[in-house]
């Protein structure tokens, strides 16, 4: 599982795979995923909200514990 993460701000799941299906990702894939992750970590609240509305991103909650991530920025799904 690869996750882009900025402490206290945002975590974005980028990619997951079963180790029994493949050993690892190749360097080109890693570079691409790093670029995608950097883009989502730099995204504005409005861009995140738009991506959620357009089903580009999907919110993942922490078992209903809405206090796990900052919510005062008006960002729906900022924790996932």
PyMOL Python script that loads the backbone (N, CA, C, O; Angstrom):
from pymol import cmd

cmd.read_pdbstr("""\
ATOM      1  N   UNK A   1       0.845  -1.155   0.000  1.00  0.00           N
ATOM      2  CA  UNK A   1       0.000   0.000   0.000  1.00  0.00           C
ATOM      3  C   UNK A   1       0.904   1.236   0.000  1.00  0.00           C
ATOM      4  O   UNK A   1       1.867   1.319   0.762  1.00  0.00           O
ATOM      5  N   UNK A   2       0.576   2.179  -0.859  1.00  0.00           N
ATOM      6  CA  UNK A   2       1.311   3.440  -0.913  1.00  0.00           C
ATOM      7  C   UNK A   2       0.356   4.574  -0.554  1.00  0.00           C
ATOM      8  O   UNK A   2      -0.744   4.681  -1.095  1.00  0.00           O
ATOM      9  N   UNK A   3       0.806   5.412   0.367  1.00  0.00           N
ATOM     10  CA  UNK A   3      -0.006   6.519   0.857  1.00  0.00           C
ATOM     11  C   UNK A   3       0.825   7.789   0.844  1.00  0.00           C
ATOM     12  O   UNK A   3       1.962   7.793   1.318  1.00  0.00           O
ATOM     13  N   UNK A   4       0.268   8.867   0.305  1.00  0.00           N
ATOM     14  CA  UNK A   4       0.884  10.190   0.421  1.00  0.00           C
ATOM     15  C   UNK A   4       0.381  10.770   1.726  1.00  0.00           C
ATOM     16  O   UNK A   4      -0.821  10.753   1.990  1.00  0.00           O
ATOM     17  N   UNK A   5       1.290  11.287   2.549  1.00  0.00           N
ATOM     18  CA  UNK A   5       0.909  11.705   3.892  1.00  0.00           C
ATOM     19  C   UNK A   5       1.641  12.974   4.289  1.00  0.00           C
ATOM     20  O   UNK A   5       2.852  13.092   4.105  1.00  0.00           O
ATOM     21  N   UNK A   6       0.896  13.915   4.831  1.00  0.00           N
ATOM     22  CA  UNK A   6       1.467  15.113   5.433  1.00  0.00           C
ATOM     23  C   UNK A   6       0.904  15.173   6.844  1.00  0.00           C
ATOM     24  O   UNK A   6      -0.300  15.348   7.031  1.00  0.00           O
ATOM     25  N   UNK A   7       1.777  15.027   7.837  1.00  0.00           N
ATOM     26  CA  UNK A   7       1.369  14.923   9.245  1.00  0.00           C
ATOM     27  C   UNK A   7       0.410  16.032   9.641  1.00  0.00           C
ATOM     28  O   UNK A   7       0.668  17.212   9.404  1.00  0.00           O
ATOM     29  N   UNK A   8      -0.699  15.634  10.248  1.00  0.00           N
ATOM     30  CA  UNK A   8      -1.685  16.569  10.759  1.00  0.00           C
ATOM     31  C   UNK A   8      -2.531  17.252   9.710  1.00  0.00           C
ATOM     32  O   UNK A   8      -3.387  18.070  10.048  1.00  0.00           O
ATOM     33  N   UNK A   9      -2.316  16.941   8.458  1.00  0.00           N
ATOM     34  CA  UNK A   9      -3.052  17.623   7.394  1.00  0.00           C
ATOM     35  C   UNK A   9      -3.867  16.672   6.532  1.00  0.00           C
ATOM     36  O   UNK A   9      -5.091  16.787   6.468  1.00  0.00           O
ATOM     37  N   UNK A  10      -3.200  15.736   5.869  1.00  0.00           N
ATOM     38  CA  UNK A  10      -3.902  14.957   4.860  1.00  0.00           C
ATOM     39  C   UNK A  10      -3.151  13.652   4.596  1.00  0.00           C
ATOM     40  O   UNK A  10      -1.923  13.595   4.647  1.00  0.00           O
ATOM     41  N   UNK A  11      -3.921  12.620   4.317  1.00  0.00           N
ATOM     42  CA  UNK A  11      -3.380  11.348   3.853  1.00  0.00           C
ATOM     43  C   UNK A  11      -4.193  10.927   2.637  1.00  0.00           C
ATOM     44  O   UNK A  11      -5.422  10.991   2.657  1.00  0.00           O
ATOM     45  N   UNK A  12      -3.517  10.501   1.586  1.00  0.00           N
ATOM     46  CA  UNK A  12      -4.184  10.091   0.354  1.00  0.00           C
ATOM     47  C   UNK A  12      -3.674   8.708  -0.034  1.00  0.00           C
ATOM     48  O   UNK A  12      -2.485   8.528  -0.301  1.00  0.00           O
ATOM     49  N   UNK A  13      -4.583   7.732  -0.064  1.00  0.00           N
ATOM     50  CA  UNK A  13      -4.252   6.389  -0.515  1.00  0.00           C
ATOM     51  C   UNK A  13      -3.993   6.454  -2.015  1.00  0.00           C
ATOM     52  O   UNK A  13      -4.836   6.925  -2.778  1.00  0.00           O
ATOM     53  N   UNK A  14      -2.824   5.978  -2.433  1.00  0.00           N
ATOM     54  CA  UNK A  14      -2.462   6.054  -3.845  1.00  0.00           C
ATOM     55  C   UNK A  14      -2.589   4.721  -4.570  1.00  0.00           C
ATOM     56  O   UNK A  14      -3.092   4.664  -5.692  1.00  0.00           O
ATOM     57  N   UNK A  15      -2.132   3.647  -3.926  1.00  0.00           N
ATOM     58  CA  UNK A  15      -2.078   2.380  -4.655  1.00  0.00           C
ATOM     59  C   UNK A  15      -1.917   1.238  -3.662  1.00  0.00           C
ATOM     60  O   UNK A  15      -1.222   1.374  -2.655  1.00  0.00           O
ATOM     61  N   UNK A  16      -2.550   0.136  -3.946  1.00  0.00           N
ATOM     62  CA  UNK A  16      -2.392  -1.055  -3.134  1.00  0.00           C
ATOM     63  C   UNK A  16      -2.368  -2.290  -4.008  1.00  0.00           C
ATOM     64  O   UNK A  16      -3.011  -2.337  -5.056  1.00  0.00           O
ATOM     65  N   UNK A  17      -1.625  -3.283  -3.570  1.00  0.00           N
ATOM     66  CA  UNK A  17      -1.579  -4.543  -4.306  1.00  0.00           C
ATOM     67  C   UNK A  17      -1.213  -5.659  -3.342  1.00  0.00           C
ATOM     68  O   UNK A  17      -0.533  -5.446  -2.338  1.00  0.00           O
ATOM     69  N   UNK A  18      -1.681  -6.844  -3.672  1.00  0.00           N
ATOM     70  CA  UNK A  18      -1.356  -8.025  -2.868  1.00  0.00           C
ATOM     71  C   UNK A  18       0.043  -8.499  -3.234  1.00  0.00           C
ATOM     72  O   UNK A  18       0.375  -8.625  -4.413  1.00  0.00           O
ATOM     73  N   UNK A  19       0.857  -8.760  -2.225  1.00  0.00           N
ATOM     74  CA  UNK A  19       2.233  -9.197  -2.474  1.00  0.00           C
ATOM     75  C   UNK A  19       2.281 -10.545  -3.191  1.00  0.00           C
ATOM     76  O   UNK A  19       3.297 -10.881  -3.800  1.00  0.00           O
ATOM     77  N   UNK A  20       1.205 -11.315  -3.127  1.00  0.00           N
ATOM     78  CA  UNK A  20       1.213 -12.583  -3.850  1.00  0.00           C
ATOM     79  C   UNK A  20       0.890 -12.395  -5.334  1.00  0.00           C
ATOM     80  O   UNK A  20       1.003 -13.332  -6.123  1.00  0.00           O
ATOM     81  N   UNK A  21       0.484 -11.162  -5.709  1.00  0.00           N
ATOM     82  CA  UNK A  21       0.177 -10.878  -7.113  1.00  0.00           C
ATOM     83  C   UNK A  21       1.345 -10.215  -7.838  1.00  0.00           C
ATOM     84  O   UNK A  21       1.487 -10.363  -9.052  1.00  0.00           O
ATOM     85  N   UNK A  22       2.177  -9.487  -7.102  1.00  0.00           N
ATOM     86  CA  UNK A  22       3.367  -8.881  -7.689  1.00  0.00           C
ATOM     87  C   UNK A  22       4.346  -8.559  -6.573  1.00  0.00           C
ATOM     88  O   UNK A  22       3.948  -8.356  -5.426  1.00  0.00           O
ATOM     89  N   UNK A  23       5.628  -8.514  -6.914  1.00  0.00           N
ATOM     90  CA  UNK A  23       6.659  -8.297  -5.905  1.00  0.00           C
ATOM     91  C   UNK A  23       6.750  -6.845  -5.456  1.00  0.00           C
ATOM     92  O   UNK A  23       6.866  -6.560  -4.264  1.00  0.00           O
ATOM     93  N   UNK A  24       6.698  -5.945  -6.403  1.00  0.00           N
ATOM     94  CA  UNK A  24       6.871  -4.542  -6.077  1.00  0.00           C
ATOM     95  C   UNK A  24       6.410  -3.700  -7.262  1.00  0.00           C
ATOM     96  O   UNK A  24       5.988  -4.236  -8.287  1.00  0.00           O
ATOM     97  N   UNK A  25       6.493  -2.384  -7.116  1.00  0.00           N
ATOM     98  CA  UNK A  25       6.222  -1.493  -8.239  1.00  0.00           C
ATOM     99  C   UNK A  25       7.562  -1.101  -8.852  1.00  0.00           C
ATOM    100  O   UNK A  25       8.587  -1.087  -8.170  1.00  0.00           O
ATOM    101  N   UNK A  26       7.545  -0.789 -10.127  1.00  0.00           N
ATOM    102  CA  UNK A  26       8.804  -0.426 -10.776  1.00  0.00           C
ATOM    103  C   UNK A  26       9.097   1.068 -10.566  1.00  0.00           C
ATOM    104  O   UNK A  26       8.205   1.822 -10.178  1.00  0.00           O
ATOM    105  N   UNK A  27      10.332   1.492 -10.818  1.00  0.00           N
ATOM    106  CA  UNK A  27      10.725   2.886 -10.570  1.00  0.00           C
ATOM    107  C   UNK A  27       9.865   3.916 -11.296  1.00  0.00           C
ATOM    108  O   UNK A  27       9.580   4.978 -10.742  1.00  0.00           O
ATOM    109  N   UNK A  28       9.447   3.618 -12.527  1.00  0.00           N
ATOM    110  CA  UNK A  28       8.594   4.559 -13.259  1.00  0.00           C
ATOM    111  C   UNK A  28       7.235   4.723 -12.580  1.00  0.00           C
ATOM    112  O   UNK A  28       6.713   5.834 -12.484  1.00  0.00           O
ATOM    113  N   UNK A  29       6.668   3.617 -12.111  1.00  0.00           N
ATOM    114  CA  UNK A  29       5.396   3.680 -11.391  1.00  0.00           C
ATOM    115  C   UNK A  29       5.550   4.489 -10.102  1.00  0.00           C
ATOM    116  O   UNK A  29       4.691   5.304  -9.765  1.00  0.00           O
ATOM    117  N   UNK A  30       6.654   4.256  -9.385  1.00  0.00           N
ATOM    118  CA  UNK A  30       6.883   4.984  -8.144  1.00  0.00           C
ATOM    119  C   UNK A  30       6.990   6.485  -8.398  1.00  0.00           C
ATOM    120  O   UNK A  30       6.429   7.284  -7.648  1.00  0.00           O
ATOM    121  N   UNK A  31       7.697   6.864  -9.434  1.00  0.00           N
ATOM    122  CA  UNK A  31       7.828   8.285  -9.779  1.00  0.00           C
ATOM    123  C   UNK A  31       6.459   8.897 -10.079  1.00  0.00           C
ATOM    124  O   UNK A  31       6.138   9.986  -9.603  1.00  0.00           O
ATOM    125  N   UNK A  32       5.671   8.197 -10.860  1.00  0.00           N
ATOM    126  CA  UNK A  32       4.329   8.691 -11.197  1.00  0.00           C
ATOM    127  C   UNK A  32       3.466   8.827  -9.951  1.00  0.00           C
ATOM    128  O   UNK A  32       2.779   9.834  -9.779  1.00  0.00           O
ATOM    129  N   UNK A  33       3.494   7.821  -9.079  1.00  0.00           N
ATOM    130  CA  UNK A  33       2.693   7.867  -7.858  1.00  0.00           C
ATOM    131  C   UNK A  33       3.163   8.980  -6.926  1.00  0.00           C
ATOM    132  O   UNK A  33       2.342   9.608  -6.258  1.00  0.00           O
ATOM    133  N   UNK A  34       4.454   9.230  -6.872  1.00  0.00           N
ATOM    134  CA  UNK A  34       4.965  10.348  -6.062  1.00  0.00           C
ATOM    135  C   UNK A  34       4.457  11.686  -6.596  1.00  0.00           C
ATOM    136  O   UNK A  34       4.102  12.573  -5.820  1.00  0.00           O
ATOM    137  N   UNK A  35       4.426  11.829  -7.908  1.00  0.00           N
ATOM    138  CA  UNK A  35       3.915  13.070  -8.511  1.00  0.00           C
ATOM    139  C   UNK A  35       2.423  13.245  -8.220  1.00  0.00           C
ATOM    140  O   UNK A  35       1.975  14.345  -7.897  1.00  0.00           O
ATOM    141  N   UNK A  36       1.668  12.173  -8.334  1.00  0.00           N
ATOM    142  CA  UNK A  36       0.237  12.224  -8.033  1.00  0.00           C
ATOM    143  C   UNK A  36       0.030  12.572  -6.566  1.00  0.00           C
ATOM    144  O   UNK A  36      -0.792  13.427  -6.239  1.00  0.00           O
ATOM    145  N   UNK A  37       0.768  11.915  -5.686  1.00  0.00           N
ATOM    146  CA  UNK A  37       0.657  12.186  -4.261  1.00  0.00           C
ATOM    147  C   UNK A  37       0.989  13.629  -3.923  1.00  0.00           C
ATOM    148  O   UNK A  37       0.279  14.263  -3.142  1.00  0.00           O
ATOM    149  N   UNK A  38       2.062  14.155  -4.502  1.00  0.00           N
ATOM    150  CA  UNK A  38       2.441  15.545  -4.252  1.00  0.00           C
ATOM    151  C   UNK A  38       1.340  16.495  -4.704  1.00  0.00           C
ATOM    152  O   UNK A  38       1.071  17.500  -4.045  1.00  0.00           O
ATOM    153  N   UNK A  39       0.707  16.178  -5.818  1.00  0.00           N
ATOM    154  CA  UNK A  39      -0.389  17.013  -6.307  1.00  0.00           C
ATOM    155  C   UNK A  39      -1.564  17.038  -5.350  1.00  0.00           C
ATOM    156  O   UNK A  39      -2.127  18.102  -5.092  1.00  0.00           O
ATOM    157  N   UNK A  40      -1.948  15.877  -4.814  1.00  0.00           N
ATOM    158  CA  UNK A  40      -3.078  15.844  -3.881  1.00  0.00           C
ATOM    159  C   UNK A  40      -2.716  16.461  -2.543  1.00  0.00           C
ATOM    160  O   UNK A  40      -3.576  17.062  -1.900  1.00  0.00           O
ATOM    161  N   UNK A  41      -1.475  16.334  -2.103  1.00  0.00           N
ATOM    162  CA  UNK A  41      -1.079  16.975  -0.851  1.00  0.00           C
ATOM    163  C   UNK A  41      -1.068  18.490  -0.985  1.00  0.00           C
ATOM    164  O   UNK A  41      -1.277  19.199  -0.001  1.00  0.00           O
ATOM    165  N   UNK A  42      -0.828  18.994  -2.185  1.00  0.00           N
ATOM    166  CA  UNK A  42      -0.803  20.438  -2.424  1.00  0.00           C
ATOM    167  C   UNK A  42      -2.176  20.994  -2.822  1.00  0.00           C
ATOM    168  O   UNK A  42      -2.339  22.208  -2.940  1.00  0.00           O
ATOM    169  N   UNK A  43      -3.148  20.123  -3.026  1.00  0.00           N
ATOM    170  CA  UNK A  43      -4.469  20.564  -3.494  1.00  0.00           C
ATOM    171  C   UNK A  43      -5.147  21.475  -2.472  1.00  0.00           C
ATOM    172  O   UNK A  43      -4.985  21.313  -1.263  1.00  0.00           O
ATOM    173  N   UNK A  44      -5.900  22.426  -2.987  1.00  0.00           N
ATOM    174  CA  UNK A  44      -6.664  23.340  -2.128  1.00  0.00           C
ATOM    175  C   UNK A  44      -7.925  22.641  -1.636  1.00  0.00           C
ATOM    176  O   UNK A  44      -8.340  21.631  -2.205  1.00  0.00           O
ATOM    177  N   UNK A  45      -8.533  23.175  -0.582  1.00  0.00           N
ATOM    178  CA  UNK A  45      -9.805  22.602  -0.123  1.00  0.00           C
ATOM    179  C   UNK A  45     -10.851  22.558  -1.231  1.00  0.00           C
ATOM    180  O   UNK A  45     -11.610  21.593  -1.328  1.00  0.00           O
ATOM    181  N   UNK A  46     -10.896  23.580  -2.054  1.00  0.00           N
ATOM    182  CA  UNK A  46     -11.868  23.604  -3.156  1.00  0.00           C
ATOM    183  C   UNK A  46     -11.590  22.480  -4.165  1.00  0.00           C
ATOM    184  O   UNK A  46     -12.522  21.839  -4.649  1.00  0.00           O
ATOM    185  N   UNK A  47     -10.321  22.244  -4.479  1.00  0.00           N
ATOM    186  CA  UNK A  47      -9.967  21.161  -5.409  1.00  0.00           C
ATOM    187  C   UNK A  47     -10.333  19.802  -4.834  1.00  0.00           C
ATOM    188  O   UNK A  47     -10.806  18.927  -5.558  1.00  0.00           O
ATOM    189  N   UNK A  48     -10.117  19.622  -3.538  1.00  0.00           N
ATOM    190  CA  UNK A  48     -10.484  18.362  -2.890  1.00  0.00           C
ATOM    191  C   UNK A  48     -12.001  18.170  -2.935  1.00  0.00           C
ATOM    192  O   UNK A  48     -12.488  17.093  -3.278  1.00  0.00           O
ATOM    193  N   UNK A  49     -12.734  19.215  -2.587  1.00  0.00           N
ATOM    194  CA  UNK A  49     -14.196  19.120  -2.623  1.00  0.00           C
ATOM    195  C   UNK A  49     -14.703  18.784  -4.024  1.00  0.00           C
ATOM    196  O   UNK A  49     -15.615  17.971  -4.172  1.00  0.00           O
ATOM    197  N   UNK A  50     -14.125  19.398  -5.042  1.00  0.00           N
ATOM    198  CA  UNK A  50     -14.520  19.138  -6.431  1.00  0.00           C
ATOM    199  C   UNK A  50     -14.205  17.691  -6.813  1.00  0.00           C
ATOM    200  O   UNK A  50     -15.027  17.022  -7.440  1.00  0.00           O
ATOM    201  N   UNK A  51     -13.025  17.210  -6.439  1.00  0.00           N
ATOM    202  CA  UNK A  51     -12.641  15.831  -6.751  1.00  0.00           C
ATOM    203  C   UNK A  51     -13.573  14.833  -6.070  1.00  0.00           C
ATOM    204  O   UNK A  51     -13.907  13.801  -6.652  1.00  0.00           O
ATOM    205  N   UNK A  52     -13.992  15.134  -4.845  1.00  0.00           N
ATOM    206  CA  UNK A  52     -14.952  14.271  -4.161  1.00  0.00           C
ATOM    207  C   UNK A  52     -16.300  14.285  -4.876  1.00  0.00           C
ATOM    208  O   UNK A  52     -16.916  13.236  -5.067  1.00  0.00           O
ATOM    209  N   UNK A  53     -16.755  15.464  -5.267  1.00  0.00           N
ATOM    210  CA  UNK A  53     -18.041  15.590  -5.956  1.00  0.00           C
ATOM    211  C   UNK A  53     -18.026  14.882  -7.305  1.00  0.00           C
ATOM    212  O   UNK A  53     -19.044  14.338  -7.733  1.00  0.00           O
ATOM    213  N   UNK A  54     -16.880  14.886  -7.974  1.00  0.00           N
ATOM    214  CA  UNK A  54     -16.739  14.261  -9.285  1.00  0.00           C
ATOM    215  C   UNK A  54     -16.328  12.786  -9.205  1.00  0.00           C
ATOM    216  O   UNK A  54     -16.071  12.157 -10.232  1.00  0.00           O
ATOM    217  N   UNK A  55     -16.266  12.244  -8.004  1.00  0.00           N
ATOM    218  CA  UNK A  55     -15.859  10.846  -7.775  1.00  0.00           C
ATOM    219  C   UNK A  55     -14.438  10.553  -8.244  1.00  0.00           C
ATOM    220  O   UNK A  55     -14.122   9.416  -8.595  1.00  0.00           O
ATOM    221  N   UNK A  56     -13.588  11.565  -8.252  1.00  0.00           N
ATOM    222  CA  UNK A  56     -12.167  11.363  -8.542  1.00  0.00           C
ATOM    223  C   UNK A  56     -11.480  10.857  -7.275  1.00  0.00           C
ATOM    224  O   UNK A  56     -10.579  10.021  -7.335  1.00  0.00           O
ATOM    225  N   UNK A  57     -11.921  11.379  -6.127  1.00  0.00           N
ATOM    226  CA  UNK A  57     -11.465  10.916  -4.816  1.00  0.00           C
ATOM    227  C   UNK A  57     -12.646  10.303  -4.091  1.00  0.00           C
ATOM    228  O   UNK A  57     -13.803  10.626  -4.358  1.00  0.00           O
ATOM    229  N   UNK A  58     -12.328   9.418  -3.175  1.00  0.00           N
ATOM    230  CA  UNK A  58     -13.355   8.825  -2.335  1.00  0.00           C
ATOM    231  C   UNK A  58     -12.926   9.006  -0.883  1.00  0.00           C
ATOM    232  O   UNK A  58     -11.792   8.696  -0.516  1.00  0.00           O
ATOM    233  N   UNK A  59     -13.840   9.508  -0.066  1.00  0.00           N
ATOM    234  CA  UNK A  59     -13.553   9.714   1.344  1.00  0.00           C
ATOM    235  C   UNK A  59     -13.529   8.394   2.089  1.00  0.00           C
ATOM    236  O   UNK A  59     -14.395   7.540   1.896  1.00  0.00           O
ATOM    237  N   UNK A  60     -12.525   8.236   2.944  1.00  0.00           N
ATOM    238  CA  UNK A  60     -12.427   7.080   3.823  1.00  0.00           C
ATOM    239  C   UNK A  60     -12.409   7.630   5.242  1.00  0.00           C
ATOM    240  O   UNK A  60     -11.560   8.450   5.592  1.00  0.00           O
ATOM    241  N   UNK A  61     -13.348   7.175   6.046  1.00  0.00           N
ATOM    242  CA  UNK A  61     -13.432   7.685   7.409  1.00  0.00           C
ATOM    243  C   UNK A  61     -12.734   6.754   8.384  1.00  0.00           C
ATOM    244  O   UNK A  61     -12.428   5.605   8.065  1.00  0.00           O
ATOM    245  N   UNK A  62     -12.495   7.263   9.555  1.00  0.00           N
ATOM    246  CA  UNK A  62     -11.812   6.524  10.601  1.00  0.00           C
ATOM    247  C   UNK A  62     -12.836   5.891  11.533  1.00  0.00           C
ATOM    248  O   UNK A  62     -12.912   6.255  12.707  1.00  0.00           O
ATOM    249  N   UNK A  63     -13.607   4.965  11.035  1.00  0.00           N
ATOM    250  CA  UNK A  63     -14.577   4.255  11.853  1.00  0.00           C
ATOM    251  C   UNK A  63     -15.595   5.149  12.525  1.00  0.00           C
ATOM    252  O   UNK A  63     -16.071   4.838  13.617  1.00  0.00           O
ATOM    253  N   UNK A  64     -15.936   6.260  11.884  1.00  0.00           N
ATOM    254  CA  UNK A  64     -16.927   7.166  12.437  1.00  0.00           C
ATOM    255  C   UNK A  64     -16.350   8.182  13.402  1.00  0.00           C
ATOM    256  O   UNK A  64     -17.091   9.031  13.897  1.00  0.00           O
ATOM    257  N   UNK A  65     -15.045   8.131  13.695  1.00  0.00           N
ATOM    258  CA  UNK A  65     -14.401   9.087  14.595  1.00  0.00           C
ATOM    259  C   UNK A  65     -14.038  10.336  13.815  1.00  0.00           C
ATOM    260  O   UNK A  65     -12.925  10.459  13.304  1.00  0.00           O
ATOM    261  N   UNK A  66     -14.976  11.258  13.726  1.00  0.00           N
ATOM    262  CA  UNK A  66     -14.779  12.466  12.931  1.00  0.00           C
ATOM    263  C   UNK A  66     -13.760  13.422  13.533  1.00  0.00           C
ATOM    264  O   UNK A  66     -13.370  14.390  12.880  1.00  0.00           O
ATOM    265  N   UNK A  67     -13.317  13.173  14.770  1.00  0.00           N
ATOM    266  CA  UNK A  67     -12.321  14.044  15.395  1.00  0.00           C
ATOM    267  C   UNK A  67     -10.905  13.644  15.017  1.00  0.00           C
ATOM    268  O   UNK A  67      -9.949  14.297  15.435  1.00  0.00           O
ATOM    269  N   UNK A  68     -10.754  12.582  14.233  1.00  0.00           N
ATOM    270  CA  UNK A  68      -9.430  12.080  13.901  1.00  0.00           C
ATOM    271  C   UNK A  68      -8.669  13.014  12.963  1.00  0.00           C
ATOM    272  O   UNK A  68      -7.438  12.990  12.941  1.00  0.00           O
ATOM    273  N   UNK A  69      -9.378  13.835  12.189  1.00  0.00           N
ATOM    274  CA  UNK A  69      -8.735  14.736  11.234  1.00  0.00           C
ATOM    275  C   UNK A  69      -9.316  16.130  11.402  1.00  0.00           C
ATOM    276  O   UNK A  69     -10.472  16.274  11.800  1.00  0.00           O
ATOM    277  N   UNK A  70      -8.533  17.155  11.105  1.00  0.00           N
ATOM    278  CA  UNK A  70      -9.066  18.526  11.210  1.00  0.00           C
ATOM    279  C   UNK A  70     -10.263  18.707  10.296  1.00  0.00           C
ATOM    280  O   UNK A  70     -10.237  18.293   9.137  1.00  0.00           O
ATOM    281  N   UNK A  71     -11.311  19.324  10.817  1.00  0.00           N
ATOM    282  CA  UNK A  71     -12.502  19.542  10.013  1.00  0.00           C
ATOM    283  C   UNK A  71     -12.843  21.012   9.893  1.00  0.00           C
ATOM    284  O   UNK A  71     -13.847  21.359   9.270  1.00  0.00           O
ATOM    285  N   UNK A  72     -12.029  21.891  10.478  1.00  0.00           N
ATOM    286  CA  UNK A  72     -12.353  23.309  10.479  1.00  0.00           C
ATOM    287  C   UNK A  72     -11.981  24.018   9.184  1.00  0.00           C
ATOM    288  O   UNK A  72     -12.197  25.224   9.059  1.00  0.00           O
ATOM    289  N   UNK A  73     -11.428  23.291   8.220  1.00  0.00           N
ATOM    290  CA  UNK A  73     -11.030  23.908   6.966  1.00  0.00           C
ATOM    291  C   UNK A  73     -12.075  23.756   5.874  1.00  0.00           C
ATOM    292  O   UNK A  73     -11.868  24.213   4.749  1.00  0.00           O
ATOM    293  N   UNK A  74     -13.197  23.118   6.192  1.00  0.00           N
ATOM    294  CA  UNK A  74     -14.253  22.946   5.205  1.00  0.00           C
ATOM    295  C   UNK A  74     -13.909  21.929   4.136  1.00  0.00           C
ATOM    296  O   UNK A  74     -14.430  21.992   3.022  1.00  0.00           O
ATOM    297  N   UNK A  75     -13.036  20.993   4.470  1.00  0.00           N
ATOM    298  CA  UNK A  75     -12.604  20.012   3.488  1.00  0.00           C
ATOM    299  C   UNK A  75     -13.262  18.685   3.793  1.00  0.00           C
ATOM    300  O   UNK A  75     -12.919  18.032   4.779  1.00  0.00           O
ATOM    301  N   UNK A  76     -14.193  18.282   2.970  1.00  0.00           N
ATOM    302  CA  UNK A  76     -14.802  16.978   3.122  1.00  0.00           C
ATOM    303  C   UNK A  76     -13.813  15.931   2.645  1.00  0.00           C
ATOM    304  O   UNK A  76     -13.280  16.037   1.540  1.00  0.00           O
ATOM    305  N   UNK A  77     -13.566  14.937   3.457  1.00  0.00           N
ATOM    306  CA  UNK A  77     -12.690  13.849   3.036  1.00  0.00           C
ATOM    307  C   UNK A  77     -11.224  14.168   3.122  1.00  0.00           C
ATOM    308  O   UNK A  77     -10.425  13.479   2.486  1.00  0.00           O
ATOM    309  N   UNK A  78     -10.824  15.165   3.867  1.00  0.00           N
ATOM    310  CA  UNK A  78      -9.431  15.546   3.943  1.00  0.00           C
ATOM    311  C   UNK A  78      -8.583  14.460   4.589  1.00  0.00           C
ATOM    312  O   UNK A  78      -7.365  14.454   4.414  1.00  0.00           O
ATOM    313  N   UNK A  79      -9.181  13.562   5.316  1.00  0.00           N
ATOM    314  CA  UNK A  79      -8.425  12.497   5.947  1.00  0.00           C
ATOM    315  C   UNK A  79      -8.311  11.271   5.092  1.00  0.00           C
ATOM    316  O   UNK A  79      -7.691  10.297   5.520  1.00  0.00           O
ATOM    317  N   UNK A  80      -8.870  11.262   3.916  1.00  0.00           N
ATOM    318  CA  UNK A  80      -8.820  10.023   3.178  1.00  0.00           C
ATOM    319  C   UNK A  80      -8.560  10.237   1.796  1.00  0.00           C
ATOM    320  O   UNK A  80      -8.486   9.280   1.026  1.00  0.00           O
TER     321      UNK A  80
END
""", "prot")
cmd.dss("prot")
cmd.show_as("cartoon", "prot")
cmd.util.cbc("prot")
cmd.orient("prot")
